[in-house]
Amino acid sequence: MPIPDPGALSWLGPEWPAPPRVHACTTTRLGGVSDGAYASLNLASHVGDVPERVVENRRRLMRALRLPAEPAWLQQVHGTAVLNAAGISTACEGDASYATQPGVVCAVLTADCLPLLLCNYGGTRVAAVHAGWRGLLHGVIEEAVRALELPGEEVLAWLGPAIGAGAFEVGEEVRAALLAADPAAADAFSPSPQGRWLADIYSMARRRLAAVNVSAVFGGRWCTVSEAERFYSYRRDGATGRMASLIWLEAD
């Protein structure tokens, strides 16, 4: 039976002053062929979706965005490893990648965790970062900025769709761990009605960027949990798909 076409693939583009040769976006859940819990543009092969549908979704992604190459998909483990996207194979574990040559597509997959894209004003380096609370705690953002080997003042950052501050409820142990690493991040937490804590992942990410002198920060205004029509959310649904955040330099 042929797979139905549910409509055009859609994505969000950063509103930032990146140079023209830098291309970046985050997909939404719309425009793919997956169904059920994964409807419709699930781009992750590890979440239980039908493999053939994921392959077709990735094919549609490449066609719609006119990607110069297959994205460098990572095996994400909530760590801090930052890999050169030009050398990534499907077995590579890491939570961020960078590229310094045209035509190499950095990519991360998310469904509540923060996708963060980086580039420099000169348009010569880009990076994609997957930052959940564990990655924030251990410094994945700082590691990604260091991998660019540039002063933070030369770097731009875009915070893509993630769980919003009104939905990210955590326990005291998570708050304590994050504050032990950055005591001044207390402003990113507020008490929840359930006696736990609501955490602002965007605020924490901005603090981590500021610590490595990145002040040109954009985005950070969505909530994947509350926008069910547009975004996947693991916190909301459990079994669900993943969006992709991609960045690359225009091929010569």
HUKAJO-V199969 format. One record per run of one state. SS is the DSSP state (H for helix, E for strand, L for the rest). FROM is the first residue (numbers start at 1). TO is the last residue. Records with the same first field share a line. If there is no record, write none. Layout:
SS=FROM-TO  FROM-TO
This chain:
L=1-10  13-21  28-35  39-50  66-71  73-74  76-81  88-92  94-95  100-104  111-113  121-125  132-132  139-139  148-151  160-168  171-171  182-182  192-196  200-200  212-215  220-233  238-242  250-252
E=11-12  22-27  72-72  75-75  82-84  93-93  96-99  105-110  114-120  126-131  155-159  169-170  189-191  197-199  216-219  243-249
H=36-38  51-65  85-87  133-138  140-147  152-154  172-181  183-188  201-211  234-237
